[in-house]
Amino acid sequence: MSEHVLSSKMYYGIWIALMILTVVTARVAFIDLGPFNTVVALVIATGKALLVVLFFMHVKYASEKLVKMVIVASIFWLLLLLLLSLADYGTRYARHG
């Protein structure tokens, strides 16, 4: 098993990307997107999780099958969270003021 070492520059670049995405998540929280606020937040969170898994956990440099499995699992997890969140939202009673 060969070990892959990333440069410090690459790690700092990924860290900066994660910080930017965190700021974007916080900024988007103050924009009224209606029912899509949760969707946008989950998409950004999934992107951040992919960066962490692929680079910090070195999955990107593992076998091709493992990379595909991680991507498919991430998309499945995002869809599961969206489906359950939207199912909860859709089954709530409407409140009348």
C-alpha positions in Angstrom: 0.0 0.0 0.0 1.6 3.3 -1.1 1.1 6.4 1.0 0.1 9.6 -0.7 1.3 12.9 0.9 -0.3 16.2 0.1 1.6 19.4 0.3 0.9 21.9 3.0 -0.3 24.4 0.3 -3.0 21.9 -0.7 -4.2 21.4 2.9 -4.3 25.2 3.5 -6.2 25.6 0.2 -8.8 23.0 1.2 -9.1 24.6 4.7 -9.7 28.0 3.1 -12.3 26.5 0.8 -14.0 25.0 3.9 -13.9 28.3 5.7 -15.4 30.1 2.7 -18.2 27.5 2.4 -18.9 28.0 6.1 -19.2 31.8 5.6 -21.5 31.1 2.6 -23.7 28.9 4.7 -24.0 31.5 7.4 -24.8 34.3 4.8 -27.3 32.1 3.0 -29.1 31.5 6.3 -30.1 35.2 6.3 -31.6 35.1 2.8 -35.2 34.0 2.6 -35.3 31.2 0.0 -38.5 29.8 1.3 -38.5 26.0 1.6 -35.1 25.9 -0.2 -33.1 27.3 2.8 -32.7 23.8 4.1 -31.9 22.4 0.7 -29.1 24.9 0.1 -27.6 24.4 3.5 -27.5 20.6 3.1 -26.0 20.9 -0.4 -23.2 23.1 1.0 -22.7 20.8 3.9 -22.5 17.8 1.6 -19.8 19.6 -0.5 -17.8 20.4 2.7 -18.1 16.8 3.8 -16.9 15.6 0.4 -13.8 17.8 0.7 -13.0 16.5 4.1 -13.5 12.9 3.1 -11.7 13.1 -0.2 -8.7 15.1 0.9 -8.2 14.9 4.7 -9.1 11.3 4.8 -7.2 10.6 1.6 -10.1 8.7 -0.1 -9.3 10.6 -3.4 -6.1 8.7 -3.7 -7.6 5.3 -2.8 -9.0 2.9 -5.2 -11.5 4.1 -7.9 -14.2 1.9 -6.5 -13.8 3.5 -3.0 -14.1 7.0 -4.4 -17.2 6.1 -6.4 -18.7 4.5 -3.3 -18.0 7.6 -1.2 -19.6 9.9 -3.8 -22.7 7.7 -4.1 -23.0 7.4 -0.4 -22.8 11.2 0.0 -25.5 11.8 -2.6 -27.7 9.1 -1.0 -27.2 10.7 2.4 -28.1 14.1 1.0 -31.2 12.8 -0.7 -32.2 10.9 2.5 -31.9 14.1 4.6 -33.8 16.1 2.0 -36.6 13.5 1.7 -37.0 13.2 5.5 -36.9 17.0 6.0 -39.4 17.7 3.3 -41.7 14.9 4.5 -41.6 16.4 8.0 -42.3 19.9 6.6 -45.1 18.6 4.3 -47.0 16.8 7.0 -47.1 19.7 9.5 -50.5 21.4 10.2 -50.9 24.9 8.7 -51.2 27.4 11.5 -53.8 30.2 11.1 -53.0 33.5 12.8 
